[in-house]
Amino acid sequence: MTTNLDKPLCRICNKARGVFKCDGCSDYFCFQHTGNHRQHVIKQLDHVEEIHNLVQESLAQQSAEPRQDVQALQDELMKKIDMWEHDSIAKIKKVAEETRNKLIQHTTGYLAHKKLELDKLTNEICLARQNIDFIESDVREWMNKLNKMKAEITNPVKIAVREAGVPLVTKMHIDVFESFDLFERTSGKAVFEDNGKVAVVQDGLENYVEVRGKSEYTTGKRTLSLKIEKLSGWILFGIISKLTPLQEHSYSSPSCYGWYNGDHFVYRNGENVGGQGHDAIENDIIQFSINCDQRLIRLTNERTNRTLELSVDIDKCPFPWQFHLNLNLVPTRIRILS
């Protein structure tokens, strides 16, 4: 039998016995504070509606105003599609013309070719008779050639046209990289603009500055699309463990994995292990993939179509991972494209 003494205490006053259990938070409240808790929930809903209105306003503003970065990205990708279309049509026309020529050679051109062979053999036989320069083996050889030629003329090879198993033109795909990551933290002389989408290097005493994304990566695969709007000096693209403290020379952090621009600038476990760094320059668009399941990171430069890949030791770089930049000089600007 349950008594009043067995009932849990009120979540607010922690004195009176709870008579009401909230299904939302699973806490108990006394008669006096049940209404207080209800008012608290109502205030939470009010806050949700405020955020909803802000999002709705932001969406309306973004829809009404032209986005230069989105338009620039669309124009650039449209050029790629146009180029693919032009190159594909050129390939198809070239193969079609070559196939037509081969078909002509094996149809109407086939008999003309056989006539040339017969004319050559006729001249050979006439010259041998004229010079009385032939023996039995020559006669047998001419007879074999004539019989073969007769069979080829009366029973020509069968011809068909078919498509090759390997496609001549590869199909284009639209890869949509949904990333909710934003720049959030920095070790020093960097500031964030456009609600965290842009990291900008400012003047300061430090030679380098670390910038980290907000998101934490522990499972699955995510791809960030980044644009180098301005570049001066060095720039490292990579990941770092969230457990590692921010620091100016973050490339030397034990959990740092990534690439600087130039030769021999690959960093693993915070050490320069040599190898080829990235080739990005100003205005390049970089696709940076973080694959937690396979424990690797990948960087692709859209301009050069060059891809780099680096395996990650989770003992050295434990989860959760964070997107990580190490920047150098003013006026470097890196944007996370939406």
Beta strands, then each sheet from edge to edge (+ up, - down):
strand 1: 20-21
strand 2: 28-29
strand 3: 183-186
strand 4: 190-193
strand 5: 198-201
strand 6: 209-213
strand 7: 221-230
strand 8: 235-241
strand 9: 257-259
strand 10: 266-268
strand 11: 271-272
strand 12: 285-291
strand 13: 296-301
strand 14: 306-311
strand 15: 321-327
strand 16: 333-336
sheet 1: 1+ 2-
sheet 2: 3+ 6- 15+ 8- 9+ 10- 11+
sheet 3: 4+ 5- 16+ 7- 12+ 13- 14+
end
